[in-house]
C-alpha cells in the first residue's frame, strides 16, 4: 500500500514508484509504426486495446564506470528484457570510435519475457589530449533501435590522466 507502511502506520514520506511501474519510459524516442507482416503479432481480443505490445527495459537504465585508468579496458553487462507480449527484434548503433566504447551482443529476435545481455566495453583513452586537471569525462548515449522505439543508454566515465 502507498498509504501505510509494513507496520500498518501512516507513511510520512511519499513513495516514488520506479519508472517501469509508472508506465514512463525514460530516454526513449518513439518510432513511426510500420506494419511488418513477419512481426509475430498476437491477435487476442483481451490485448486488442493495448497499443504498445512490444517493449524493452534496460537493467540498469544507465551505466557509470566511475574513474578509469588510461590505457585499460573495462566492461560491464546490461540486460535488455522484452516485457511486451510479442517477440521483438533490435539492433545497436555502435558508438563512434573516438569514445572508446563498443557494444557486443547476440543479434536475433527476443521472445516475450526473455532477455538478452549487452556487454558494454570501454577502452579508456584521452580524446583531446588536453590536461583537464587529471580527469577527463567521457559521456555518450548508446542508441538501441527496436521495432517501436529507440532506447538511449547513457554511459559515463572519468578517465584518470
N, CA, C and O of each residue as an XYZ file, in Angstrom:
644
protein
N       0.832     -1.181      0.000
C       0.000      0.000      0.000
C       0.878      1.246      0.000
O       1.956      1.269      0.594
N       0.402      2.253     -0.664
C       1.137      3.504     -0.710
C       0.785      4.407      0.470
O       1.496      5.376      0.738
N      -0.300      4.103      1.175
C      -0.770      4.945      2.271
C      -0.157      4.526      3.602
O       0.220      5.376      4.408
N      -0.054      3.209      3.837
C       0.500      2.711      5.099
C       1.760      1.901      4.832
O       1.934      1.359      3.741
N       2.646      1.816      5.838
C       3.860      1.031      5.701
C       3.612     -0.403      6.163
O       2.466     -0.783      6.402
N       4.675     -1.204      6.293
C       4.538     -2.613      6.654
C       4.028     -2.816      8.075
O       3.510     -3.885      8.398
N       4.169     -1.808      8.925
C       3.687     -1.893     10.306
C       2.229     -1.460     10.428
O       1.641     -1.558     11.504
N       1.641     -0.980      9.327
C       0.258     -0.519      9.363
C       0.113      0.931      9.771
O      -1.003      1.412      9.966
N       1.224      1.633      9.903
C       1.188      3.044     10.279
C       1.183      3.914      9.023
O       1.706      3.522      7.980
N       0.591      5.086      9.138
C       0.521      6.000      8.008
C       1.924      6.454      7.611
O       2.741      6.799      8.465
N       2.194      6.449      6.304
C       3.503      6.858      5.801
C       3.698      8.356      5.974
O       2.772      9.142      5.775
N       4.917      8.743      6.349
C       5.256     10.157      6.491
C       5.831     10.702      5.188
O       5.628     11.869      4.852
N       6.547      9.856      4.459
C       7.171     10.268      3.199
C       6.392      9.693      2.027
O       5.726      8.664      2.142
N       6.491     10.387      0.891
C       5.848      9.934     -0.327
C       6.636      8.769     -0.916
O       7.865      8.768     -0.856
N       5.963      7.793     -1.476
C       6.610      6.658     -2.105
C       6.753      6.967     -3.590
O       5.767      7.256     -4.269
N       7.989      6.904     -4.091
C       8.203      7.109     -5.514
C       8.332      5.751     -6.186
O       9.194      4.945     -5.833
N       7.479      5.516     -7.140
C       7.489      4.252     -7.861
C       8.537      4.296     -8.960
O       8.802      5.360     -9.519
N       9.145      3.139     -9.280
C      10.083      3.094    -10.401
C       9.361      3.441    -11.707
O       8.143      3.299    -11.815
N      10.134      3.898    -12.694
C       9.533      4.343    -13.955
C       8.783      3.224    -14.672
O       7.785      3.490    -15.342
N       9.246      1.963    -14.545
C       8.560      0.887    -15.243
C       7.191      0.588    -14.633
O       6.342      0.000    -15.303
N       6.956      0.981    -13.369
C       5.630      0.820    -12.779
C       4.727      2.012    -13.082
O       3.504      1.903    -12.992
N       5.318      3.136    -13.436
C       4.544      4.327    -13.760
C       4.207      4.395    -15.245
O       3.545      5.338    -15.679
N       4.644      3.425    -16.026
C       4.462      3.390    -17.474
C       5.126      4.580    -18.146
O       4.682      5.027    -19.203
N       6.185      5.093    -17.540
C       7.012      6.118    -18.161
C       8.295      5.436    -18.591
O       8.850      4.619    -17.857
N       8.753      5.765    -19.755
C       9.996      5.188    -20.233
C      10.999      6.299    -20.446
O      10.912      7.027    -21.436
N      11.956      6.447    -19.534
C      12.961      7.484    -19.723
C      13.886      7.150    -20.890
O      14.115      5.982    -21.203
N      14.403      8.176    -21.517
C      15.399      8.037    -22.578
C      14.929      7.174    -23.743
O      15.653      6.285    -24.190
N      13.707      7.435    -24.241
C      13.216      6.724    -25.413
C      12.695      7.713    -26.439
O      12.207      8.790    -26.098
N      12.808      7.328    -27.693
C      12.278      8.102    -28.801
C      11.344      7.172    -29.571
O      11.804      6.163    -30.105
N      10.027      7.483    -29.648
C       9.107      6.583    -30.364
C       9.379      6.590    -31.862
O       9.700      7.628    -32.441
N       9.247      5.410    -32.490
C       9.396      5.276    -33.936
C       8.023      5.355    -34.578
O       7.006      5.112    -33.928
N       8.003      5.693    -35.846
C       6.741      5.626    -36.583
C       6.420      4.155    -36.764
O       7.283      3.375    -37.167
N       5.183      3.769    -36.469
C       4.793      2.357    -36.545
C       4.669      1.939    -38.001
O       3.879      2.507    -38.755
N       5.447      0.950    -38.387
C       5.411      0.401    -39.734
C       4.895     -1.024    -39.619
O       5.401     -1.805    -38.813
N       3.905     -1.365    -40.410
C       3.310     -2.697    -40.361
C       4.290     -3.709    -40.935
O       4.690     -3.604    -42.094
N       4.669     -4.670    -40.138
C       5.605     -5.709    -40.548
C       4.865     -7.037    -40.546
O       4.437     -7.489    -39.484
N       4.698     -7.682    -41.707
C       3.924     -8.929    -41.757
C       4.567    -10.084    -41.001
O       3.882    -11.052    -40.670
N       5.860    -10.007    -40.721
C       6.544    -11.102    -40.028
C       6.846    -10.764    -38.579
O       7.735    -11.370    -37.981
N       6.127     -9.809    -38.001
C       6.485     -9.378    -36.647
C       5.868    -10.240    -35.549
O       6.131     -9.989    -34.373
N       5.071    -11.231    -35.878
C       4.534    -12.138    -34.867
C       3.499    -11.495    -33.981
O       3.587    -11.604    -32.758
N       2.537    -10.840    -34.551
C       1.514    -10.149    -33.778
C       0.602    -11.136    -33.057
O       0.324    -12.225    -33.558
N       0.140    -10.735    -31.869
C      -0.806    -11.518    -31.101
C      -2.190    -10.945    -31.370
O      -2.386     -9.734    -31.270
N      -3.158    -11.803    -31.711
C      -4.500    -11.342    -32.054
C      -5.523    -11.705    -30.991
O      -6.666    -12.026    -31.318
N      -5.134    -11.660    -29.741
C      -6.043    -11.980    -28.652
C      -6.931    -10.775    -28.380
O      -6.442     -9.646    -28.327
N      -8.235    -11.000    -28.206
C      -9.165     -9.879    -28.042
C      -8.900     -9.092    -26.765
O      -9.152     -7.888    -26.729
N      -8.396     -9.739    -25.715
C      -8.116     -9.021    -24.476
C      -6.939     -8.058    -24.629
O      -6.789     -7.126    -23.840
N      -6.113     -8.284    -25.639
C      -4.962     -7.421    -25.881
C      -5.199     -6.437    -27.013
O      -4.305     -5.664    -27.358
N      -6.403     -6.456    -27.602
C      -6.675     -5.632    -28.769
C      -6.666     -4.141    -28.450
O      -6.432     -3.329    -29.346
N      -6.912     -3.762    -27.213
C      -6.955     -2.349    -26.861
C      -5.578     -1.787    -26.543
O      -5.397     -0.570    -26.579
N      -4.607     -2.631    -26.233
C      -3.257     -2.153    -25.921
C      -2.542     -1.763    -27.195
O      -2.578     -2.499    -28.181
N      -1.894     -0.617    -27.184
C      -1.148     -0.140    -28.344
C       0.294     -0.629    -28.319
O       0.824     -1.033    -29.354
N       0.929     -0.600    -27.165
C       2.339     -0.933    -27.050
C       2.488     -2.408    -26.686
O       2.551     -2.761    -25.508
N       2.544     -3.277    -27.716
C       2.640     -4.705    -27.457
C       4.075     -5.203    -27.443
O       4.330     -6.324    -27.004
N       5.013     -4.401    -27.910
C       6.427     -4.756    -27.857
C       7.148     -3.678    -27.075
O       6.978     -2.489    -27.345
N       7.940     -4.083    -26.120
C       8.609     -3.122    -25.263
C       9.835     -3.769    -24.621
O       9.815     -4.943    -24.252
N      10.898     -2.978    -24.497
C      12.118     -3.444    -23.849
C      12.425     -2.558    -22.646
O      12.149     -1.358    -22.657
N      12.995     -3.159    -21.618
C      13.504     -2.416    -20.461
C      14.981     -2.727    -20.322
O      15.411     -3.865    -20.511
N      15.763     -1.692    -19.985
C      17.190     -1.858    -19.767
C      17.470     -1.930    -18.269
O      17.000     -1.086    -17.504
N      18.228     -2.928    -17.855
C      18.573     -3.094    -16.446
C      20.095     -3.174    -16.351
O      20.660     -4.180    -16.781
N      20.774     -2.191    -15.823
C      20.343     -0.902    -15.297
C      20.056      0.075    -16.439
O      20.546     -0.123    -17.551
N      19.272      1.124    -16.183
C      18.908      2.060    -17.248
C      20.034      3.013    -17.659
O      19.902      3.712    -18.664
N      21.122      3.056    -16.914
C      22.279      3.889    -17.263
C      23.539      3.199    -16.722
O      23.475      2.426    -15.766
N      24.683      3.492    -17.350
C      25.947      2.872    -16.949
C      26.918      3.973    -16.541
O      27.149      4.920    -17.293
N      27.486      3.841    -15.344
C      28.517      4.751    -14.858
C      29.735      3.913    -14.498
O      29.694      3.116    -13.561
N      30.810      4.095    -15.239
C      32.021      3.322    -14.991
C      32.839      3.863    -13.832
O      33.602      3.116    -13.219
N      32.700      5.142    -13.516
C      33.486      5.740    -12.444
C      34.823      6.227    -12.977
O      34.915      6.647    -14.131
N      35.864      6.176    -12.144
C      37.196      6.646    -12.530
C      37.976      5.465    -13.113
O      38.112      4.416    -12.483
N      38.490      5.666    -14.348
C      39.197      4.611    -15.061
C      40.642      5.022    -15.317
O      40.942      6.204    -15.484
N      41.523      4.044    -15.347
C      42.935      4.299    -15.633
C      43.137      4.322    -17.146
O      42.666      3.438    -17.861
N      43.834      5.334    -17.615
C      44.075      5.478    -19.053
C      44.847      4.277    -19.600
O      45.811      3.817    -18.988
N      44.411      3.771    -20.765
C      45.081      2.648    -21.409
C      44.521      1.286    -21.042
O      44.966      0.276    -21.588
N      43.563      1.230    -20.138
C      42.978     -0.043    -19.717
C      41.597     -0.217    -20.343
O      40.959      0.757    -20.744
N      41.147     -1.459    -20.420
C      39.829     -1.783    -20.962
C      38.935     -2.271    -19.830
O      39.348     -3.098    -19.016
N      37.720     -1.761    -19.781
C      36.750     -2.130    -18.753
C      35.461     -2.574    -19.437
O      35.164     -2.138    -20.549
N      34.696     -3.438    -18.776
C      33.445     -3.932    -19.356
C      32.402     -4.123    -18.272
O      32.724     -4.370    -17.110
N      31.147     -4.003    -18.674
C      30.011     -4.279    -17.801
C      28.886     -4.847    -18.647
O      28.902     -4.725    -19.872
N      27.914     -5.464    -18.000
C      26.804     -6.087    -18.705
C      25.505     -5.368    -18.392
O      25.221     -5.043    -17.239
N      24.720     -5.124    -19.430
C      23.387     -4.550    -19.304
C      22.401     -5.575    -19.838
O      22.612     -6.153    -20.904
N      21.324     -5.800    -19.095
C      20.296     -6.750    -19.513
C      19.183     -5.988    -20.218
O      18.689     -4.980    -19.712
N      18.795     -6.479    -21.390
C      17.707     -5.884    -22.152
C      16.579     -6.902    -22.175
O      16.660     -7.921    -22.861
N      15.517     -6.615    -21.410
C      14.417     -7.570    -21.221
C      13.213     -7.172    -22.059
O      12.822     -6.005    -22.081
N      12.627     -8.145    -22.747
C      11.417     -7.924    -23.529
C      10.222     -8.090    -22.592
O       9.892     -9.208    -22.194
N       9.576     -6.982    -22.241
C       8.429     -7.022    -21.335
C       7.115     -6.928    -22.087
O       6.059     -6.788    -21.469
N       7.162     -7.004    -23.416
C       5.949     -6.991    -24.226
C       5.345     -8.377    -24.326
O       5.784     -9.305    -23.647
N       4.325     -8.517    -25.184
C       3.669     -9.807    -25.365
C       4.039    -10.450    -26.693
O       3.620    -11.577    -26.958
N       4.811     -9.768    -27.535
C       5.276    -10.307    -28.811
C       6.783    -10.461    -28.781
O       7.470     -9.814    -27.990
N       7.304    -11.343    -29.670
C       8.746    -11.346    -29.808
C       9.119    -10.098    -30.595
O       8.329     -9.594    -31.393
N      10.319     -9.610    -30.362
C      10.731     -8.360    -30.975
C      12.205     -8.413    -31.337
O      12.996     -9.127    -30.720
N      12.549     -7.638    -32.352
C      13.939     -7.548    -32.802
C      14.509     -6.189    -32.431
O      13.770     -5.234    -32.189
N      15.829     -6.118    -32.391
C      16.506     -4.863    -32.097
C      17.886     -4.906    -32.735
O      18.380     -5.964    -33.127
N      18.495     -3.730    -32.828
C      19.895     -3.649    -33.231
C      20.519     -2.465    -32.495
O      19.827     -1.520    -32.117
N      21.816     -2.530    -32.299
C      22.532     -1.497    -31.563
C      23.368     -0.693    -32.552
O      24.135     -1.255    -33.334
N      23.211      0.631    -32.507
C      24.045      1.514    -33.312
C      25.350      1.712    -32.544
O      25.363      2.310    -31.468
N      26.448      1.202    -33.109
C      27.728      1.236    -32.408
C      28.196      2.685    -32.214
O      28.074      3.499    -33.129
N      28.728      3.009    -31.034
C      29.241      4.361    -30.771
C      30.448      4.663    -31.662
O      31.111      3.740    -32.135
N      30.739      5.950    -31.896
C      31.910      6.297    -32.701
C      33.214      5.851    -32.020
O      33.278      5.779    -30.793
N      34.238      5.555    -32.805
C      35.496      5.039    -32.239
C      36.188      5.978    -31.259
O      36.872      5.512    -30.348
N      36.027      7.296    -31.425
C      36.735      8.232    -30.542
C      36.245      8.181    -29.097
O      36.920      8.697    -28.206
N      35.075      7.565    -28.841
C      34.587      7.437    -27.468
C      35.261      6.285    -26.733
O      35.302      6.275    -25.503
N      35.792      5.306    -27.481
C      36.400      4.131    -26.860
C      35.371      3.082    -26.475
O      35.721      2.053    -25.896
N      34.090      3.333    -26.793
C      33.016      2.406    -26.420
C      32.726      1.414    -27.540
O      32.860      1.735    -28.721
N      32.326      0.208    -27.154
C      31.815     -0.779    -28.100
C      30.782     -1.634    -27.367
O      30.856     -1.825    -26.153
N      29.814     -2.145    -28.138
C      28.740     -2.964    -27.580
C      28.770     -4.314    -28.277
O      28.729     -4.392    -29.505
N      28.842     -5.387    -27.477
C      28.823     -6.738    -28.025
C      27.547     -7.429    -27.584
O      27.195     -7.413    -26.404
N      26.851     -8.040    -28.544
C      25.586     -8.712    -28.252
C      25.327     -9.767    -29.317
O      25.982     -9.789    -30.359
N      24.362    -10.642    -29.042
C      23.957    -11.658    -29.997
C      22.698    -11.178    -30.705
O      21.655    -11.035    -30.066
N      22.771    -10.924    -32.018
C      21.575    -10.440    -32.717
C      20.531    -11.543    -32.873
O      20.839    -12.731    -32.788
N      19.297    -11.121    -33.102
C      18.193    -12.053    -33.303
C      16.979    -11.622    -32.521
O      17.053    -10.696    -31.713
N      15.839    -12.295    -32.757
C      14.617    -11.925    -32.037
C      14.682    -12.323    -30.567
O      15.341    -13.294    -30.194
N      13.980    -11.547    -29.741
C      13.897    -11.833    -28.309
C      12.439    -12.152    -28.000
O      11.564    -11.320    -28.238
N      12.171    -13.330    -27.479
C      10.803    -13.730    -27.171
C      10.266    -12.952    -25.978
O      11.034    -12.432    -25.169
N       8.947    -12.876    -25.875
C       8.304    -12.171    -24.773
C       8.732    -12.789    -23.448
O       8.700    -14.008    -23.285
N       9.131    -11.943    -22.504
C       9.538    -12.402    -21.179
C      10.999    -12.782    -21.061
O      11.489    -12.980    -19.949
N      11.710    -12.890    -22.174
C      13.117    -13.271    -22.126
C      13.997    -12.032    -22.250
O      13.509    -10.930    -22.504
N      15.302    -12.230    -22.068
C      16.222    -11.101    -22.132
C      17.469    -11.478    -22.912
O      17.751    -12.651    -23.155
N      18.203    -10.449    -23.293
C      19.489    -10.618    -23.963
C      20.482     -9.726    -23.225
O      20.119     -8.676    -22.696
N      21.741    -10.162    -23.199
C      22.767     -9.396    -22.497
C      23.572     -8.570    -23.491
O      24.003     -9.069    -24.531
N      23.767     -7.295    -23.152
C      24.614     -6.402    -23.929
C      25.875     -6.160    -23.117
O      25.799     -5.715    -21.972
N      27.029     -6.446    -23.693
C      28.285     -6.188    -22.983
C      28.834     -4.850    -23.466
O      29.189     -4.698    -24.635
N      28.898     -3.889    -22.556
C      29.399     -2.558    -22.854
C      30.876     -2.540    -22.466
O      31.229     -2.780    -21.311
N      31.730     -2.253    -23.441
C      33.170     -2.253    -23.216
C      33.712     -0.865    -23.519
O      33.311     -0.236    -24.499
N      34.624     -0.389    -22.676
C      35.247      0.913    -22.896
C      36.760      0.770    -22.795
O      37.284      0.160    -21.863
N      37.449      1.347    -23.776
C      38.896      1.455    -23.724
C      39.185      2.883    -23.286
O      38.907      3.829    -24.023
N      39.738      3.040    -22.099
C      39.965      4.362    -21.512
C      41.107      5.056    -22.227
O      42.270      4.674    -22.099
N      40.747      6.099    -22.995
C      41.764      6.866    -23.701
C      41.385      8.339    -23.673
O      40.208      8.690    -23.599
N      42.393      9.189    -23.733
C      42.151     10.625    -23.767
C      41.719     11.024    -25.167
O      42.339     10.622    -26.152
N      40.666     11.807    -25.255
C      40.117     12.183    -26.556
C      40.864     13.370    -27.143
O      41.342     13.304    -28.275
N      40.971     14.459    -26.381
C      41.560     15.677    -26.916
C      43.047     15.797    -26.662
O      43.711     16.610    -27.305
N      43.580     15.030    -25.762
C      44.982     15.133    -25.417
C      45.288     16.333    -24.529
O      46.456     16.645    -24.294
N      44.256     17.006    -24.034
C      44.446     18.169    -23.156
C      44.524     17.700    -21.707
O      43.935     16.684    -21.337
N      45.235     18.429    -20.923
C      45.282     18.133    -19.493
C      44.121     18.855    -18.822
O      44.111     20.083    -18.739
N      43.153     18.097    -18.350
C      41.952     18.679    -17.727
C      42.010     18.531    -16.215
O      41.000     18.235    -15.577
N      43.172     18.734    -15.650
C      43.290     18.662    -14.199
C      43.310     17.250    -13.669
O      42.948     17.027    -12.513
N      43.722     16.282    -14.477
C      43.829     14.913    -14.004
C      42.670     14.019    -14.385
O      42.828     12.798    -14.389
N      41.491     14.582    -14.711
C      40.326     13.781    -15.091
C      39.717     14.310    -16.378
O      39.611     15.520    -16.581
N      39.321     13.394    -17.237
C      38.582     13.760    -18.439
C      37.305     12.933    -18.468
O      37.344     11.713    -18.308
N      36.172     13.601    -18.672
C      34.883     12.911    -18.652
C      34.496     12.441    -20.040
O      34.598     13.189    -21.012
N      34.048     11.183    -20.126
C      33.522     10.616    -21.361
C      32.041     10.356    -21.121
O      31.665      9.708    -20.144
N      31.208     10.866    -22.018
C      29.767     10.693    -21.888
C      29.176     10.466    -23.269
O      29.434     11.235    -24.195
N      28.377      9.405    -23.410
C      27.766      9.088    -24.704
C      26.466      8.316    -24.468
O      26.363      7.525    -23.531
N      25.476      8.559    -25.334
C      24.218      7.806    -25.301
C      24.268      6.749    -26.397
O      24.339      7.078    -27.581
N      24.232      5.476    -26.000
C      24.214      4.373    -26.961
C      22.783      4.213    -27.459
O      21.854      4.116    -26.657
N      22.600      4.185    -28.787
C      21.272      4.058    -29.385
C      20.962      2.596    -29.659
O      21.726      1.894    -30.322
N      19.814      2.145    -29.129
C      19.338      0.790    -29.364
C      18.034      0.919    -30.125
O      17.045      1.415    -29.584
N      18.020      0.475    -31.377
C      16.869      0.632    -32.256
C      15.987     -0.607    -32.169
O      16.421     -1.702    -32.526
N      14.746     -0.446    -31.694
C      13.786     -1.545    -31.634
C      12.705     -1.291    -32.677
O      12.766     -0.301    -33.406
N      11.718     -2.176    -32.752
C      10.657     -2.037    -33.739
C       9.746     -0.856    -33.452
O       9.179     -0.285    -34.384
N       9.588     -0.472    -32.195
C       8.643      0.590    -31.846
C       9.291      1.857    -31.334
O       8.651      2.908    -31.329
N      10.557      1.793    -30.896
C      11.181      2.965    -30.294
C      12.694      2.858    -30.361
O      13.248      1.803    -30.673
N      13.349      3.967    -30.062
C      14.805      3.997    -29.945
C      15.141      4.238    -28.482
O      14.791      5.278    -27.924
N      15.821      3.278    -27.860
C      16.229      3.406    -26.464
C      17.596      4.074    -26.413
O      18.467      3.782    -27.232
N      17.780      4.964    -25.457
C      19.067      5.615    -25.258
C      19.661      5.137    -23.936
O      19.053      5.297    -22.877
N      20.844      4.553    -24.008
C      21.539      4.062    -22.821
C      22.696      5.010    -22.515
O      23.728      4.953    -23.184
N      22.538      5.901    -21.494
C      23.631      6.824    -21.171
C      24.798      6.101    -20.505
O      24.615      5.324    -19.568
N      26.004      6.375    -21.010
C      27.227      5.787    -20.464
C      28.159      6.933    -20.087
O      28.416      7.827    -20.893
N      28.664      6.899    -18.849
C      29.588      7.932    -18.371
C      30.796      7.289    -17.732
O      30.708      6.221    -17.126
N      31.933      7.962    -17.881
C      33.172      7.500    -17.243
C      34.104      8.698    -17.085
O      34.029      9.661    -17.848
N      34.972      8.626    -16.097
C      36.023      9.629    -15.897
C      37.358      8.926    -16.079
O      37.642      7.922    -15.426
N      38.183      9.476    -16.989
C      39.474      8.861    -17.277
C      40.561      9.630    -16.531
O      40.680     10.849    -16.647
N      41.339      8.887    -15.772
C      42.422      9.456    -14.986
C      43.641      9.645    -15.876
O      44.178      8.682    -16.423
N      44.077     10.903    -16.017
C      45.231     11.235    -16.890
C      46.532     10.866    -16.222
O      47.601     11.069    -16.798
